[in-house]
């Protein structure tokens, strides 16, 4: 865990990446680490917890825009956002909520995650509907785009520019939410980084025009 956190800090402190925000979503299960142990590991990486955004415990509180987190040219940027699920209830547990570790499904609506085939994903009326998290009023929308079990050949198809664009647009229409999180397997297959960057730029420009 520590090595991963060190690599994240190395990336964020690179002069070319000072406008980047990293979102971490941890799935807890049995065994180590606990939330407390994870946070201790974060504290042991110089500067990591100082970069973490601490969201108010009130789930109705509005989330800041990326540019507000980055605070380019200003002191005290908050460029790490941390979520967890399957762990303790971070809305009430003093061990995590005040520290900047947020309940993922308190804020995020998400699609199904166990598609057995690409065809199941193409059926957007089912594959894009919300199966976890708040049905209404979600701050974020996560779109799962992978088959189970993981299949590298399938990833090459569903990670392609045309498939991802169509899926994100159709899911936005079905759920009535703009996708914020795109989950894939084998991210280096296909066009995932390009599509993500292009959508981020387009959304930012649209926001500025409002």
N, C-alpha and C positions, 0 to 999 in steps of 0.2 A: 504493500500500500504506500509506504513512504516514498519509494522510488517513483511511483506514478505521480504522487503529489509534487515531488521535486521537478519532474518533467513538465508538469502543468505550470509551475512557477517560472521555469526557464522559458517556456513559450510566452507567457504573459509579460515577462520583463524584457523580452526582445524588443528593441526600439521599433521594429517593423510591425509589432503586434500590440501597440499600446492602446488601440481602439477596439480590441477584441474582448468579448465577454465569454466565459466558459460556464456552461450549465452542467452540473453533475447530478445524476439521478442514481441513487444507491438502492439496490434491492437487498433487504436483509432477510436472512433465513436462520436456521439453527447454526450454532457454532460461532466462531470469531470472524470479524470483530463485532463488538457491540457498538451502539451509537456512541457511547462514552469513549470507547477505545478508538473509534474512528476520529472523533474530535481531538483526542489527545495526540494522535498522529498528525493531524492538521496543525495543531499548536507547535509541534516539534519542527515544522518546516517554516523557516524564517519568512515572515511577511504574509503567510497564507491566510490566516484567520483575519488579518487586518483588511484583506481584500474581499472578504465575504460580506454579501449584502444580508442584513438582518431585517426580515419583513415583519411588520406588526402582526401579533397573534390573531387579530381580527381578520377572519377570512374574507370579509367584505372590503377590506382596505385595498385601494387601487395599487397595482404594481407599477413601478417606474418604467419609463421608456429606456431603451438601451443607451441612448445618448445621455440620459440622466445618471446612469450607472457609471459610464465611462468618465464623465466630467473632464473631458479633454482640456488640458491646460489648467485644470483646477486641482486643488489638493483633495485628498481622501477619496479616490475613486473606489468603487465597489464592483469588481469585475469577475467575481465568482458567485454563482448562485447555486445553492445546494438543496436538493430534495431527497427524500427517502420514502420507501413504502415497505410494508411488512415488518416494520420495526415498531417502537413505542409510539404512542400518539403524541406527536411533537407539538400539537396545539396546546397541550396541557402539561407535558413533561418538562420540568425545569432543566432536565439534562440536555434537551436539544432545541426547543423553540427559541429561547432567548439567544442562542448561539448562532442562529442562522441556518439551521437544518429544518426544512419545512416538509410538512406532509404533502407528498406529491398528489395524491388523489383528493385532497381537500380543495385543490386549485385547478386540477387538470382533468378534463374529460378525455377519454381515450377509446380508440377502436378495439375490436377484437384482436387477439394476438396469436391465435393458433390456426392459421390458414393451412389447410392440407394441400392446396394447389394454387397455381396462379389464377385459374378460372374462378376460384372462390373470391379472390381479391377483385376480379373484374366485375363481380356482382356488387356494385357499389352501394346499392340500397341496403344490403346486409353488412358488407365489409367496412363501410364508413360510419355506421351508426354507433352511438356511444354505448359501450358495455361496462365501463368502469368510470368512477368519478362522478361529479355532479352532472345531472341531466340538464340543468339550467343554470345560467350565471357563472359558467366556468371562466377562469381567467386565461387558461391555456387549452389547446386541443392537440393531442398526440395521435399521429397516424402511423400505425404499424404496417410495414411493407416488406414482409418476408414470409417464407413458407416454413412449416415445421414438419419434420426436422430440417435443420439448415441444409440448403442445397446451393452449391456455388453456381451451377448452371442456371438455376431459376433466378438467382441474384443478378446474373448478367442481364436478364430480361427485365425484371421489375425495378432494377436500378438504372434503367436506361432513361434518357431525357424524355422521350415521348410517353413512357409509362408513368413516370413520376409526375410529370406535369399534369397529365390527364387525371391521375388519381388524386392529387392534391386539390385540383380544381373541382372535381366531382365530390370529394369528401367535404369541401367547404360548403358546397351547395346542399348536400344531404344534412349535415350537422348544423348549418347556419353559423359556423365558426371558422375563423381563419386558422389553418394549421400552423402551430408554433414549433412542434417537435416532430421530426421525421425519423422513425426507427427502421434500420435496415440491417441485414447481414452482409458481410463481405463488402464494406463500403467502398473499397478501392476498385471494385468491379462496376463499370457503368459510369454514370454522370452525376453522382450524388453531390460532390462538392460544388460543381458548376451550378446545378439547379438550386441548391441552397443559397449560394451567394447571389445568384440572379434574382431569386424571390425576395431576399432580404433587401436588396437595392431597390427593387420595384415597390415594396411595401413602405420603405423609408421615404421614397420620393412621393408616394401617394399621401403619406401622413403629412409631409411638409406642405402639400398643396391644400390641405384642409384648413 
